[in-house]
Amino acid sequence: MPRQLKSPQVNGVGTGQTATLTFPTSGTFRDIHLLYKRAGVVATQAQMEAEIEEIRLNINGKTQQSWTVADLFKHNAFFGTPPADDGFIPIILVQPHRRETAGEDVFAWGMGGVSTFTIEVDFAAGIVPAITLDVYTDWSPITTPLGLILKTRHISQVSVAGVGRLTVPNIDAQQNYLGWHIKSRDFSNLRPKLEGAELVNAPIEVLHKRLEQYGLVPQTGWTHLMADYDRRFGGSFPLAPSKQFLQGPLFEFEVEMSAANSFDMIGLAVGQAD
């Protein structure tokens, strides 16, 4: 039976500081909830987004996921977990939106074979009231191997010279991807290709309508491209090296720009820990 437990004290909580918590390397983690307070009062969503600059989850000293609070809230809301205006920041490691029970827990973070598991939280400078951060986990005492996990891959400020076709640079093509959150709506069409064959060729309205039909929630100002839009486990964009493509297949992420504005992307990679 999973246990909902408060973790040991977080070190380094303070304005302009990086707080750190080291988790035990036993059992299996399903989710992590941060509780942020200012002068003993739970923070609002706006305060959390402004005052917590970045959250990082690290396995064996390497960052596997990194989020701003605003991006994390939108990511969660896309999968059906809207932010609560009560100081809580949920980091959901499993996939409760999956249609199959087995698919829900496959991304749980088992501690088998893990040397260190830490979380780091960067606080902005200039926060006036005293702040506290507590951490609660959904944890099972049964230690499972660390298998497939969700990892974030960020691309910042993709340069756009004008409207029309653009191939997104700097995609980490050594990973398989569940999809991407693109922090812009300045697209008329997405057209990713694998070895020259189109994987998708559809207007944003069509892609997002299909997401909605399967119970996902496209976020205002964002564009989403998901391989597993039907919420079944197993779908991914296969970019990682394989027996067929020893260096990884040729992947081209083409988009049709409707406005000449730069944008950021969050890749949802899936695989073994880095």
Backbone torsions as a table, in degrees:
resi	resn	phi	psi	omega
1	MET	NA	130.0	176.6
2	PRO	-62.4	149.0	179.3
3	ARG	-118.3	135.9	177.9
4	GLN	-100.2	107.5	-167.8
5	LEU	-126.8	149.7	170.7
6	LYS	-85.7	133.2	-179.5
7	SER	-81.1	165.3	177.0
8	PRO	-58.3	169.8	-176.9
9	GLN	-58.8	138.8	177.7
10	VAL	-83.8	133.8	-179.1
11	ASN	-93.0	143.3	170.6
12	GLY	82.7	22.2	179.9
13	VAL	-76.5	121.3	179.6
14	GLY	175.6	160.8	-178.9
15	THR	-60.5	131.3	-179.6
16	GLY	73.7	10.9	-175.7
17	GLN	-110.8	166.9	171.5
18	THR	-110.3	115.3	178.1
19	ALA	-85.0	145.6	-176.9
20	THR	-135.1	139.1	173.5
21	LEU	-134.1	131.3	175.8
22	THR	-102.6	121.4	-180.0
23	PHE	-87.0	156.7	173.0
24	PRO	-67.9	145.1	-178.8
25	THR	-98.2	56.6	173.4
26	SER	-144.4	160.4	-179.8
27	GLY	78.0	-164.2	-178.2
28	THR	-138.9	130.0	-177.8
29	PHE	-99.6	131.7	178.2
30	ARG	-102.9	-36.8	175.3
31	ASP	-159.0	166.8	178.6
32	ILE	-133.9	132.1	176.0
33	HIS	-118.8	125.6	173.9
34	LEU	-95.9	138.4	176.2
35	LEU	-119.0	112.5	-174.0
36	TYR	-108.1	126.7	179.6
37	LYS	-126.8	149.4	176.3
38	ARG	-122.5	117.7	-177.1
39	ALA	53.4	37.9	177.1
40	GLY	81.7	0.8	-178.0
41	VAL	-112.0	135.4	-179.2
42	VAL	-59.5	140.1	-177.6
43	ALA	-76.5	152.4	172.9
44	THR	-80.0	168.3	177.3
45	GLN	-59.7	-43.7	-179.6
46	ALA	-61.6	-40.2	179.1
47	GLN	-67.4	-40.9	178.6
48	MET	-62.5	-43.9	-178.3
49	GLU	-67.5	-32.8	-177.7
50	ALA	-82.9	-32.6	-168.3
51	GLU	-102.2	-17.3	174.6
52	ILE	-106.9	111.2	-171.0
53	GLU	-81.3	-38.4	-179.5
54	GLU	-159.2	147.0	174.3
55	ILE	-121.6	132.8	179.9
56	ARG	-128.2	135.7	173.0
57	LEU	-108.4	125.4	-172.9
58	ASN	-121.6	133.9	172.3
59	ILE	-116.5	125.4	179.4
60	ASN	52.1	38.7	175.3
61	GLY	83.2	0.3	-179.7
62	LYS	-114.0	135.9	-179.3
63	THR	-73.4	124.9	178.6
64	GLN	-100.2	-38.0	176.2
65	GLN	-134.3	140.7	171.9
66	SER	-139.8	139.0	-175.1
67	TRP	-144.2	143.6	154.9
68	THR	-79.9	159.1	-179.5
69	VAL	-65.2	-40.3	179.7
70	ALA	-60.7	-43.5	179.3
71	ASP	-67.1	-39.9	179.7
72	LEU	-63.2	-42.4	177.8
73	PHE	-61.2	-41.6	179.6
74	LYS	-68.9	-40.4	176.7
75	HIS	-58.7	-48.0	179.4
76	ASN	-62.4	-44.2	-178.3
77	ALA	-63.7	-35.5	177.2
78	PHE	-57.5	-38.0	-179.8
79	PHE	-92.6	8.1	171.6
80	GLY	104.0	10.6	178.5
81	THR	-117.8	90.6	-178.6
82	PRO	-68.8	153.9	179.2
83	PRO	-67.1	145.0	175.3
84	ALA	-103.2	132.7	-175.6
85	ASP	-84.5	56.9	-173.6
86	ASP	-141.4	24.9	177.0
87	GLY	87.8	-7.6	-176.7
88	PHE	-91.7	137.9	176.0
89	ILE	-124.3	103.0	-179.4
90	PRO	-84.1	132.6	172.3
91	ILE	-115.4	102.9	-170.9
92	ILE	-96.2	112.1	-176.3
93	LEU	-84.2	-35.3	177.5
94	VAL	-81.0	-174.3	-174.9
95	GLN	-127.3	74.4	-175.6
96	PRO	-65.9	-12.9	179.2
97	HIS	-79.8	-7.5	-177.0
98	ARG	-65.1	150.7	-178.6
99	ARG	-83.0	-18.5	178.2
100	GLU	-110.6	140.6	-178.9
101	THR	-58.8	-43.2	-179.1
102	ALA	-61.2	-34.9	-179.4
103	GLY	-71.2	-21.1	-178.7
104	GLU	-66.9	-41.4	-170.8
105	ASP	-99.0	-1.4	-172.6
106	VAL	-64.7	-26.2	-178.8
107	PHE	-96.2	11.8	174.3
108	ALA	-59.5	148.1	-176.7
109	TRP	-94.0	90.8	173.0
110	GLY	-74.4	146.1	-174.9
111	MET	-95.0	6.4	176.2
112	GLY	-62.5	122.4	-179.6
113	GLY	82.5	4.2	-178.7
114	VAL	-95.1	132.7	177.5
115	SER	-87.9	-43.8	179.3
116	THR	-142.0	144.7	174.8
117	PHE	-136.4	113.6	-176.6
118	THR	-130.4	158.3	170.8
119	ILE	-124.5	137.5	177.7
120	GLU	-121.8	137.8	-178.9
121	VAL	-130.4	118.3	179.2
122	ASP	-91.6	125.5	176.9
123	PHE	-101.5	141.3	177.6
124	ALA	-67.4	155.3	174.3
125	ALA	-76.7	154.7	172.6
126	GLY	85.6	11.7	175.6
127	ILE	-72.9	122.4	-170.5
128	VAL	-79.3	-53.9	-176.5
129	PRO	-73.5	162.4	173.9
130	ALA	-65.1	138.4	-176.8
131	ILE	-119.9	151.1	175.8
132	THR	-134.1	154.8	177.8
133	LEU	-139.0	119.0	174.1
134	ASP	-110.8	152.0	-177.0
135	VAL	-127.0	130.2	178.7
136	TYR	-123.1	143.3	-177.2
137	THR	-127.6	150.8	165.9
138	ASP	-99.1	107.7	-166.3
139	TRP	-132.9	136.9	174.0
140	SER	-107.1	138.1	179.0
141	PRO	-72.0	-7.4	179.3
142	ILE	-83.5	118.3	-178.8
143	THR	-83.6	117.0	175.8
144	THR	-109.0	159.3	177.2
145	PRO	-64.8	148.8	172.3
146	LEU	-75.5	107.0	-178.0
147	GLY	-102.4	-131.8	177.4
148	LEU	-66.3	136.4	175.5
149	ILE	-136.0	161.1	174.5
150	LEU	-85.7	130.9	179.8
151	LYS	-126.2	146.4	178.5
152	THR	-97.6	143.3	174.9
153	ARG	-130.8	115.5	-173.2
154	HIS	-102.8	137.1	170.0
155	ILE	-123.7	121.5	-174.7
156	SER	-105.5	138.0	170.6
157	GLN	52.0	61.3	172.1
158	VAL	-64.5	123.0	-175.1
159	SER	-76.2	135.3	-180.0
160	VAL	-125.7	118.1	-177.4
161	ALA	-83.8	-26.8	-177.6
162	GLY	-177.2	-179.0	178.3
163	VAL	-73.2	159.8	-179.2
164	GLY	112.6	-161.3	-171.9
165	ARG	-78.2	138.8	179.1
166	LEU	-141.8	136.6	171.4
167	THR	-100.8	120.0	-177.0
168	VAL	-68.6	126.4	179.5
169	PRO	-86.8	168.4	167.9
170	ASN	66.0	26.7	170.5
171	ILE	-71.1	128.1	177.7
172	ASP	-72.1	97.6	-172.5
173	ALA	-87.9	18.7	174.6
174	GLN	-102.9	14.4	-177.1
175	GLN	-127.1	152.3	162.8
176	ASN	-88.9	147.9	-174.3
177	TYR	-126.8	136.4	167.2
178	LEU	-73.3	-31.2	179.2
179	GLY	162.3	-164.6	-177.3
180	TRP	-138.9	141.6	162.5
181	HIS	-97.4	121.9	178.2
182	ILE	-109.2	122.8	-170.0
183	LYS	-86.3	57.8	179.5
184	SER	-166.5	156.5	171.5
185	ARG	-117.6	19.3	-176.0
186	ASP	-85.8	44.7	-179.2
187	PHE	-129.3	146.2	171.1
188	SER	-103.9	-21.6	-174.9
189	ASN	-159.3	146.3	171.1
190	LEU	-115.1	138.6	-174.7
191	ARG	-144.3	64.3	177.3
192	PRO	-70.9	145.4	-177.6
193	LYS	-129.7	143.4	175.4
194	LEU	-122.0	117.0	-176.0
195	GLU	52.0	39.1	176.3
196	GLY	85.3	-12.4	-179.0
197	ALA	-93.6	131.8	-179.6
198	GLU	-68.2	129.8	173.7
199	LEU	-90.4	-32.9	179.6
200	VAL	-144.5	143.0	170.8
201	ASN	-153.4	90.6	-173.8
202	ALA	-157.2	150.6	174.0
203	PRO	-66.1	156.7	-179.2
204	ILE	-58.3	-39.6	-177.7
205	GLU	-59.6	-39.2	179.6
206	VAL	-69.5	-45.3	-179.6
207	LEU	-60.4	-44.4	-178.0
208	HIS	-71.7	-34.5	177.0
209	LYS	-63.1	-39.2	177.8
210	ARG	-65.3	-40.7	176.2
211	LEU	-58.0	-45.4	-179.6
212	GLU	-63.1	-38.2	-179.6
213	GLN	-63.5	-26.9	178.0
214	TYR	-97.3	12.4	172.6
215	GLY	90.7	6.6	176.0
216	LEU	-89.5	162.7	-169.6
217	VAL	-127.1	91.4	176.4
218	PRO	-54.7	138.3	-173.8
219	GLN	-95.4	144.1	180.0
220	THR	-57.3	128.6	178.0
221	GLY	83.5	-2.5	-179.9
222	TRP	-115.6	156.0	170.3
223	THR	-118.6	138.4	-176.1
224	HIS	-122.5	136.7	172.9
225	LEU	-128.0	116.5	-175.5
226	MET	-126.9	132.1	174.1
227	ALA	-73.8	-33.4	-176.8
228	ASP	-105.1	46.0	-177.1
229	TYR	-61.5	-21.4	179.9
230	ASP	-84.4	3.3	175.8
231	ARG	67.6	16.3	172.9
232	ARG	-93.5	142.1	-179.7
233	PHE	-73.6	138.4	174.3
234	GLY	126.4	-22.5	-179.5
235	GLY	-80.4	135.1	175.9
236	SER	-160.2	161.6	169.9
237	PHE	-86.6	111.7	-169.9
238	PRO	-84.2	85.3	-177.6
239	LEU	-97.6	-16.3	-174.5
240	ALA	-71.1	155.5	175.3
241	PRO	-57.3	148.8	-179.0
242	SER	-147.8	179.4	176.8
243	LYS	-62.1	-34.2	180.0
244	GLN	-75.7	-38.8	-178.8
245	PHE	-126.1	92.1	-172.8
246	LEU	-63.0	-31.1	178.3
247	GLN	-100.2	7.3	-174.5
248	GLY	91.7	146.2	180.0
249	PRO	-72.7	161.1	175.1
250	LEU	-73.5	121.2	-179.4
251	PHE	-122.3	128.9	177.8
252	GLU	-124.2	120.2	-179.5
253	PHE	-98.8	90.3	179.8
254	GLU	-91.8	141.2	175.9
255	VAL	-134.6	155.4	172.0
256	GLU	-104.9	112.4	-178.2
257	MET	-82.4	135.4	175.0
258	SER	-102.4	-7.1	175.9
259	ALA	-153.5	151.7	-174.5
260	ALA	-92.7	65.7	178.1
261	ASN	-121.0	136.0	177.2
262	SER	-66.9	161.8	-177.5
263	PHE	-151.4	162.3	176.0
264	ASP	-110.0	156.0	178.4
265	MET	-134.1	147.1	172.8
266	ILE	-120.8	112.2	176.4
267	GLY	-85.0	136.1	177.9
268	LEU	-103.0	85.6	-178.4
269	ALA	-81.7	152.9	178.2
270	VAL	-134.5	134.0	-179.1
271	GLY	166.9	-167.2	175.2
272	GLN	-70.1	156.9	178.0
273	ALA	-59.2	144.4	178.4
274	ASP	-66.0	NA	NA
